[in-house]
Amino acid sequence: MSEARLRYFAAARQALGISEECLSGANGLAGLIEHLSARSPAIAQLLSRCSFLVDGRRREPDRTPLPDGAVVDVLPPFAGG
């Protein structure tokens, strides 16, 4: 079972109330997002607008596996850029 370290930035950090956490057992990036979205409708809505970096590279959720020990950055849209 793989484990990923998630780092939340800006509005994602505020919505989740934490800056990072480790999660195990997600089936790829899409599964990880599904797991997080189940926490609340507000979090699901926010995550639908976020970008995701896996080990420093932008990835699309639908086709991205998560290697064991992956670092996933959750980046909400930023104003002005």
The 8 nearest C-alpha neighbors of each residue, nearest first, counted from 0:
[[1, 24, 23, 2, 67, 25, 26, 66],
 [2, 0, 67, 24, 23, 66, 3, 68],
 [1, 3, 23, 67, 68, 22, 24, 21],
 [4, 2, 69, 68, 22, 21, 70, 5],
 [3, 5, 21, 70, 20, 71, 69, 22],
 [6, 4, 71, 19, 20, 70, 72, 21],
 [5, 7, 19, 72, 18, 73, 71, 4],
 [8, 6, 12, 73, 18, 11, 19, 72],
 [7, 9, 12, 11, 74, 73, 10, 6],
 [8, 10, 12, 11, 13, 75, 7, 74],
 [11, 9, 13, 12, 14, 75, 8, 45],
 [12, 10, 14, 13, 8, 7, 9, 15],
 [11, 13, 7, 8, 18, 15, 9, 10],
 [12, 14, 10, 16, 11, 15, 9, 17],
 [15, 13, 11, 12, 16, 10, 42, 41],
 [14, 16, 12, 17, 13, 11, 42, 18],
 [15, 17, 13, 14, 12, 18, 11, 7],
 [18, 16, 12, 15, 19, 13, 7, 20],
 [17, 19, 7, 12, 6, 8, 16, 20],
 [20, 18, 6, 5, 17, 7, 4, 21],
 [19, 21, 5, 4, 22, 6, 18, 17],
 [22, 20, 4, 3, 5, 2, 23, 19],
 [23, 21, 3, 2, 4, 20, 24, 25],
 [24, 22, 2, 1, 25, 3, 0, 21],
 [23, 25, 0, 1, 26, 2, 22, 31],
 [26, 24, 31, 30, 27, 23, 28, 22],
 [25, 27, 30, 24, 31, 28, 29, 64],
 [28, 26, 64, 65, 30, 29, 63, 25],
 [27, 29, 60, 31, 30, 63, 64, 65],
 [30, 28, 60, 32, 31, 61, 27, 33],
 [31, 29, 26, 33, 25, 27, 28, 32],
 [30, 32, 25, 28, 34, 33, 29, 35],
 [33, 31, 35, 29, 34, 30, 36, 28],
 [34, 32, 30, 36, 31, 35, 29, 37],
 [33, 35, 31, 32, 37, 36, 30, 38],
 [36, 34, 32, 37, 33, 38, 31, 43],
 [37, 35, 43, 33, 38, 34, 42, 32],
 [36, 38, 35, 34, 39, 33, 43, 40],
 [39, 37, 36, 35, 42, 40, 34, 43],
 [38, 40, 42, 41, 37, 36, 43, 35],
 [39, 41, 43, 42, 44, 36, 38, 37],
 [42, 40, 44, 39, 43, 45, 14, 36],
 [41, 43, 45, 39, 44, 40, 36, 46],
 [44, 42, 36, 40, 46, 41, 45, 47],
 [43, 45, 41, 47, 42, 46, 40, 48],
 [44, 46, 42, 47, 43, 48, 41, 49],
 [47, 45, 49, 43, 48, 44, 42, 36],
 [46, 48, 44, 45, 49, 43, 42, 50],
 [49, 47, 46, 45, 75, 76, 50, 44],
 [50, 48, 75, 46, 74, 47, 76, 73],
 [49, 51, 74, 73, 75, 52, 48, 57],
 [52, 50, 73, 72, 57, 58, 74, 53],
 [51, 53, 57, 56, 72, 55, 71, 58],
 [54, 52, 71, 56, 55, 70, 57, 58],
 [53, 55, 70, 56, 69, 52, 71, 72],
 [54, 56, 52, 53, 57, 70, 72, 71],
 [57, 55, 52, 53, 54, 58, 51, 71],
 [58, 56, 52, 51, 53, 55, 59, 50],
 [59, 57, 52, 51, 56, 60, 53, 63],
 [58, 60, 61, 62, 63, 57, 51, 28],
 [61, 59, 29, 28, 63, 62, 58, 27],
 [60, 62, 29, 59, 63, 28, 27, 58],
 [63, 61, 60, 59, 64, 29, 28, 27],
 [62, 64, 28, 60, 27, 61, 59, 65],
 [65, 63, 27, 28, 66, 62, 26, 29],
 [64, 66, 27, 69, 28, 67, 63, 3],
 [67, 65, 69, 68, 64, 1, 3, 2],
 [66, 68, 1, 2, 69, 3, 65, 0],
 [67, 69, 3, 2, 66, 70, 4, 1],
 [70, 68, 3, 66, 67, 54, 65, 4],
 [69, 71, 4, 54, 53, 3, 5, 72],
 [72, 70, 53, 5, 52, 4, 6, 69],
 [71, 73, 6, 52, 51, 5, 7, 74],
 [74, 72, 7, 51, 6, 50, 8, 71],
 [73, 75, 50, 49, 8, 51, 72, 76],
 [76, 74, 49, 11, 77, 10, 50, 48],
 [77, 75, 49, 74, 78, 48, 50, 80],
 [76, 78, 80, 75, 79, 9, 74, 10],
 [79, 77, 80, 76, 75, 9, 10, 74],
 [80, 78, 77, 76, 75, 9, 74, 10],
 [79, 78, 77, 76, 75, 74, 50, 9]]
